[in-house]
């Protein structure tokens, strides 16, 4: 290798990547949110910006938990909800719906209001019961809250993307140029060594994809001139509120006296007590709220941990008992006797009690340990028998359903759930137990279901689940791709709603399992399809909608070529191993099942026929 080869094959790629990295770092440094000085402390509200937007400005253009907390307080200040505190403890605050229509609320205000409505029983919900028992749903809710607040701040001209579209384009072009430099070095190497000539193409594509992806990554928000001016004014109010001797100690119910000052105080981070009480994230699993049985109550929950019996099948415990018994018998009857004989001399010359009077500490320890193991084995056998002949039934509402134990694969970084925590409230217990739900039946129930579970009390293992009343499906609003308001959330052009074409009950009956509809996070996702998952979160069915165009024609062409015709389903329909495709008018539906469906293609064909029949007549009109 010559110096020229080294320069081209190593120096050129390194120089190109270093130059791009320097440009990227410079762009990040020059586009950080600017620091904003506070105006002079003043008690007047300096503007009409919503508290959630004020929270964004006051936190260096980052959406924090203060946005949701301040929005809830603002809804109370404006009469959409009412906060009442029954005693001296702010934790006992309740939220009451006032009946005022949320029609004119912003999307993030509506999101908070909908959460109150969803959790309320007879129009009332404890303030601390607004948190989520499902971590995935809490994360999805928080992401929507962030998008909505940012969209409103941009609409007001107070915020903008940290990297503008022009800057992203420039960095992407520079990334392609850097990728060309890397590809040149690889091309020179493979040409010199005679290796695969396509290596340079692969190097270019991979490098360009990575650099363009990094350039287009969302880095959050930054300031605008109007945003800096507005933030300065609100920071002046924060200085005044922070200097108030008792403002930080005000409970949420004080909003009735302090009006919007309390909501803006939460947005500005100066309401210590109110912000501690309001929590719209993941619930504390050790103290769960329940309305099952009438009325709200908070119940403590104990979780199995530390002892090996929890969650284990009885067979494994019997095996452990046998193993302990065998070791104990060996230590007492073989090892212990041998040590006694060795210590007391020949059995013929020793008196009957000589072996016991001359016992040494080591021998005593071995025999004692063996006896303990025998006692432990007997205890395990007795408990297994009791657990086997006396299972218990618990009927109530599922309050918590969470993965507990996972099995990690040695071949990759993936992990497979083994056991789940399951908390069921019977409506009257003062303390609840978390049962252990095996992965094999984890999909048979979900949060909010009213179930009867058969359990083994000692091991806390669930052996059977029967659902009496499924949890209600929760309708949620979605945002569209560009962050603007939508007239009908999640609706595709022409009034298509993929999530309404099939219900979870219909899909579950066809596939022979319990499924649930995954809530899309955006209107773009909701517009084109609906996805159903089992209790483990694995996708079991996908419904895709293609409203005409080349994609629809391509899907039909492939289905005609490789599928079997399904007469009597829509205008035309075809089935392959893992999917069925059908057309009604200009709309094409694809129903995909990752695994072969029970009952063959008939199950999927039935679902397709049902979905096609529910297409709106105006969008599924026959083509002329």
N, C-alpha and C positions, 0 to 999 in steps of 0.2 A: 504494500500500500504506500503510495507516494503522499507527499504533503498536500498535493492538489486533491487527491482522493479523500483524504481526511477532512480537508476544508469543505468539500462539497457534501460528503456523506454525513458528517457530524456537525461541522461548524455552521453550515447553511440552515439545517433544521433548527438547531439550538438558537441561532440568531433570530430566525423568523418567529419562533415561539416566544423568545424573550422580548422581542419588540412588541408583539401583540399583548403579552402580559403587562408590559410597562404602560401601553396605551389604555388597557382595561383598568389598571390600578389608578392611573391618572384620572380617568373618567369617574371612577367611584369617589376619589378624594374631592374632585371638583364639583360633585353633585350631591354632597351630603346636605341634609337639612341644616339650614343656617341657625345659629343661636339667636334667640330673640330676647331683647331687654324688656323688663317689665315697666309699664307706665307707673305713674305715681299712684299710691294706694287710694282707692275711691270705692264707695259703697254702691254707687249707681250701677245697674246692669248696663254694660257698654254696648249692647247690640241685641239682635234678635236671632242670632245663630243658635241652632238646637244644641242642647248640652252634649250630645254625642260628638258633634263636630267640634265643639269647644274642647272636648277631651282630646281629640286628635291633635289639635293645634298646641295644646298645653303639654303634650307628651312627645314633643319633637316629631310630629307627624307619624305617630304610631298609634294604632288602635289597641287599647288596653281593656281590662275588665271594667274600668270606670265608665266606658261608653254605655254598656248595658245597664249598669247600676244607676247611672244618672238618668237614663231614659225612663226607667221604671219610676223613679222619683218624680220626673217631669210629668209623666202620665197622671200621677196622683195630684200634682200641683194644678193640672189643667182639668181635673174632674173626670178622667176616663176610668180611674180606679180610686179606691179609698183605702188608706192605711190606718188600721186601728191597733192600739196597744192596750191589752187587757190589764196589765199590771206593770210593775216597775222594771221588768226584764224586757229589753228590746227584742230578745230572741222570740218572744211570744207575740210578735206583731202578726196580724193577719191582713190579707189583701182581699178587698171586696169589689166585685164588679158593680159599676154604677148604672149600667145599661146604656150609657152614651155610645152612639155609633162610632166605630173606628174608621169610618169611610175616608176621612180626610187626613189620616195619619200618613207619615212617610213610611217607607218600607221597613226600616229598622224599628220604628215605633210600633208598627203593626206586628212585627216579629215578636217583640216583647209582649205586646197585648195578647197575641195569640197564645203565647206560652202561659199566661195567666188564665186565659179562657180554657185552655186544654186541661190544666190541672185543677181548676175550680170545681168544687162540689157544692151545689146549691148556691153558686155565686161567690163562694168563699174558699180561700186556700191560705194556709200558713205561709208567711213570707219565706221561711227557710225551706219550704217544700217545693220551691220553684226550680231547684237544682235537678240535674239529670241523673238517672240511674244507669243510663247507657252511655259509656264513654265515647263511642263512635258517633252517636247522635249529638252529644254535647259538642264534639269537635266540629261536626257539620254545621250546627247552629251557630257556633262562634265564627266560622268562616263566612257564613252568609251575613252575619252582623257586620263583620269587617268590610265585606264588599259593598254593602249598602251604605255604610257611613262614608267610605271613601268616595263612592259615586256621588253622594250628596255634596261632599266637600268640593269635589271637582266641579259640580254644577254651579256652586257658588263662587268658583274661581279662587278658592282658598288652598287648593292642593293640586299637585300634578305628579305624574310618574317620575320617579327618580331618574330613570333613563328615558329620554324622549324617543319617539319613533325615528327621528333623524339620527340620533346618537346610536341607537341600536343598529340602524342600517349601516352606518359608518363602521362600527365595530364588527359587524357581520362581514362586510366587504374586506376589511383588514384580516379577518379570520380566514376567509377564502384565500387571500394572498399568502398568508402564513402557511396554510395547508398546501398551497402550490409549492412553496419552498421545501416543506417536508417531503412532498411527493417527488420533487427533483432529486433530493438526496437519496431517497429510496430507489428511484429509477437508476441513478448512477451506480448504486450498490448492486442491484440485481443484474444490470448490464455487465458489470465487471466480473461478477461471480457466476453468471449464467443461471441464476435462480428464476423463480416464477415471474414472468414479465407483468403479471397483473398485480403484483405487490404494490407498485407505485399508485395504481388506481385505488386500491383498497386504502392505502395510507392517506390519499387525498380525501376520499369520501369520509373516512372515520374522523380525521383531524378536523375537516371543515364542519362536520355535524356537531362535534363536541364544542368547538369554539363558537359556532353560531348559536348553539343551545345556551352556552354560558352568557353570551352577549344579550340574548333575549329573555333571560331569567328575570322574574319580577323581584326587584330589590326594595319594593315599598314605595313610599311617597316622599316628597320633599316640598319645600315652601314655595310660595309665589309672593310677589310684592303685596298683594291684597291680604294674603294669608299672614304674612309677617306683621302687617299693620293691625290686623284683627287680633292676632295672638298677643301683641303688646298690650292692647286694651284689656283683654281678659286676664292677663297676668297681673294687671293692676288690681282687679277685683280679688284675685287670689291673695295678693298681699294683704288686702283689707280683711278678708275672711280669716286668714291665718293669724292675724293679730287679734281677732275677737277672742275673748277669754273663754267662752264656753261653746263656740260653734262646733268644734271638733267632737264634742261629747253629745251632740244632738242625736236622738234616735230617729229612725225613718219616719215614724208617725208625726214628728215635728214639722213635716212638710205642710201640715194643715195650718201652721202659724207662720212659718218662714217662706211659704210659697215656693217660687222657683229658685230662690236663693239656695235652698238645700240641694236641689238638683244640679245647679251650676257648681256648688261646692263639691259635690261628688265628682263631677266632671274634672274639676281642678285639683282633686286629690287632697282635700282638706277636711273630709268628713270621716273621721276615724271610726266612730261607732256605727254610723249608718252603713258605711262600706263593709264593715266586718259582718254585719247581719245579712246584707243582701248578697246572695251568691247564686249566679246563674251558670255555674260550671257543673262538674261532676259531683254528685252527692257524696256525703260521708257514709260509707257503707256500714259503719258501726252504729249509726243512728239514722234509721230510715223512716220517712213519713208514709203513712198509709191511711186511706179513707175507706178501706174495706170493712164492712160491718156497720157503716154509718158514722159520720163524723171523723174529723181528722185527729190523728194521734201519732206521736213520735215514739218509736220503740227501739230499744237497744238490741243489737244482734251480736251473738258470739260465733266466731268462725273456728273451724277445726284446724289445728296446726300443731306440729311438734310430735304427735304420737303416730307411729307407723300404721295403726289400725284404721285411721280415718280414710274412708273412701275405698278401702281394699275389698276385693271379693272374698267371700268366706273361704274359698279354696286356698288362697294364699295364706290366710291366717292358720288354717289347719296344717298346711305344709310347715309353717314356722313353728307350730306347736310340736309337730312330730320331730322336727330338727332339734328343737330345744330339749325334748324328752330323750332323744337318742344320746345327745351330748351329756345330759344330766345323768342318765343311767350309766354311761361309760365312765364318767368321773367317779360316781359313787360305788358301783359294783365291780369295776375292773381296776381303774387307777387307784382309787382310794383303798381298796382291800389290799392291793399289792404294796402300797406304801405302809399300811398297818403291819402287814406281815414282815416287811423288811425292818421296821423299827422295833418290833417285839421279838424278833428271832424266829426260830422254827416253830411252826404251829404245834408240833408234837410236844415240845418242851415248855411251851408257854401256857400259863393258866388261862382260863376262859376270859378273864377281864384284863389280861396283861396288855393286849393290843390297844385297849382303850385308855389304860392308865399311863401308857408310855407314848401317847400320841404327841407329835411335834406340831408346831404352828403351820408348817407347809401342808402337811397331811390334813389337818383340820380345815384349812382354807379350801383345799381341793374338794373335800367331801361337802363342806357347807355350800360351795358354789354349785356343785352338782345337785344338791337337794333344792337349792333355789331354782335352778333350771327346771327340775321336775315339777316344782310347785307352779312355776310360770306356765309350763306346758298344760298342766291340769286346769289352770285358770283360763287359758285361751280356749280350751276345749269346752269348758262350761259356758263361757260367754258366746261362743259360736253357736252352741246348741240353743241358748236362749234367743239369740238374734234370729236364728233360723225358724224357730217355732212360734215366735211372738213378734212379727213385724208390726209396724204402726202405720196408720193412714192419717195424712194431714191434708185438710181441704182449706183452700184459701186463694188469695191473689198472689201472683209472683211479683215480688218487689225488687229482686236482684238476681241477675243471671250473668255470671262472669267467669271467664276462663281462670282456673286456678293452677293446674299443673300441666306442663307441656313436655313433650319428648323431643329433644334436639337430635337432628340427624348428624351422623359423623361425616357423611359424604358432602354435605353442603350446609349452609347456614339456616336452612328452613327448620321450623319447629311445628309439631303436630299436637293439638290439644289432647289431653288425656282425661282430665276431670274438670268439672265446672262447679262453682259455688251456686247454690240455688236457695233463695230465701222465700218462704211462703208464709204469708200472714193469715192466720185463721180468724182474725177479727177481734180476739179478746185476750190473747196472751200478753203479759207484761214484758216478756223478753222472748226473742225469737232465736232459733238455731239456724245456722246455715248448713244445709245438707250438701252432700257431695253427689253431683250428677255425672254419671259416666258419659264419655263422648258418644257412645253408641246410641244413646237416647236423648242427647242434649238438644236435638232439633225438634223434639216433640212438644216443647213449650217455649214461650218467650215472655218478655216483660208485659205485665198487664193481664195475662191469662188468668182465669179462675180454674184451678186444677185440683185434682186429688192425687197426691203422690204417696206411693207405698214405700216406706223406708225401713232400714234396719237401724234401730236407735243407737246401738253401741258403736257400730262403724260409721254411722251417719250416711250410709250409702243409699241412694235412691235406686229402687229396682223396677219401678213402674210409674208411668205418668199417664193420667187421663185428663183431657181438657174438657171442662164443662161449658166454659164461655170464653171464646177467643177475645184477645185484646182488640179494641176498636182500631180500625185503620185511621191514621191521623193525616188529614189533608194539610199540606203545607204550601206556602207560596214560594216561587222560585224567581230568581233574577235572570234576565237575558244576558247575552254575551257582552253587549256593549255597556251594560250597567244602566240602561234606561228603564223607565217604568213600562210594564207590559199590561195590556188591557185584560188578558186572561193568562195568569201565570202558568207557564209550562205548555201553552197551547201552540201547536204547530199552525202554519198558515192554512186557512180553510177550516179551522176548528178541530183539527185532529188532536186527540188526547190519547197517546198510546197506553198510558196507565189505566185508562178506563175500558180498554178493549177486553181485558181478562182480569178476573179477580183472583186474589190469592187462594180463595177456597176452591175455585174451579181448577186452577193449576195444580193445587195439592191433591184434589180428587183424581185428576188424570194421571199424575205421576206416582200416586200412592205414598205421599210424604207430606209433612207439614212445611209449608213455604211461606215466605213473606215478601212483600214488594219493597224493593230498595228505593228510598226516596232520592230522586236526583238532586244534585246540588246546583243545577242551573237550568234555565229554560232550554238552552241548546241541547243539553242531555235529555231533558224530558220531552223535547220536541220529536226526537227521532226514535226513541225506544223506551222500553220498560224492562227491568231486570228483576228476576225472582231468585231468592236464595233460600237455602235450608237453614237449620238452626246453627250450623257451623260456619255460616257465612259463605259457603261455596255456591257459585252460580249454578242453578239447575235449569233455568229457562230464560231466554231473551226474546223479546218481541221487537222487531225493527220495522219501522214504517218508512217507505220510500214513495213520495208523492210525485210520481211521474218523472220524466227526464231520462237521461242516458243510464243512470244507475239502475233505475227500475227495469229498463229494457235489458240491461246486461244481466241482472239477477234472473229475469225470466228466461233469457237465452241459455244460461248455464243450467237452469233447472230443467228445461226441455231436453237438453243434451244428455244430462246424466241422471235425471230423476224419472220416477214413475208417475204417470198421470193419475190424478185423483178426481174422478168424475163427480159432478154434483156439488163441488166445493167452489163457491165464488164463480167468476167468469172463467177462470182456469186455475189449476193448482197442481203442484208436483211435489213428490216426496223423495228424499234421499235418506241416507242412514241416520243422520243426526239433525235433519231440518226438514221443514215443509215450507213451500213458497206458494203464495196465492195472490191472485189479482181480482180486484173489483173496480171496474171503471179504470181510472188512471192511477189508482193507489195499489201498491204492491206491499204485501206483508210477508215478513220472514219470521218464522218461529223456530228458534234454534234450541236444541237440547244437547249439552256437551257429551252425555252418555246415551246409550240406547234406551229409549223410553219403555217402561213396562207396558206390555200389550202391543209392542211394535209401533209401527207408524200410525196405527189407528188412533192412539191417544193424542199424538200431535195433530193429526188430521182433524180430530174433533175440536181441538183448541183453535186451530186455524179457521174452521168453519164458523165457530162462535165469534172469533175476533172480526172476521170479514163481515158478518151480519150486523155488527155494531158500528161499522163505519158510517159517519153522517151521510145522508143521501146526497147532499149538495156537493160533497167532495168525492163521492164514489159513483157519480153518474156515469152511465155507459158512454163510451167514446163515440162520436158521430162516425 
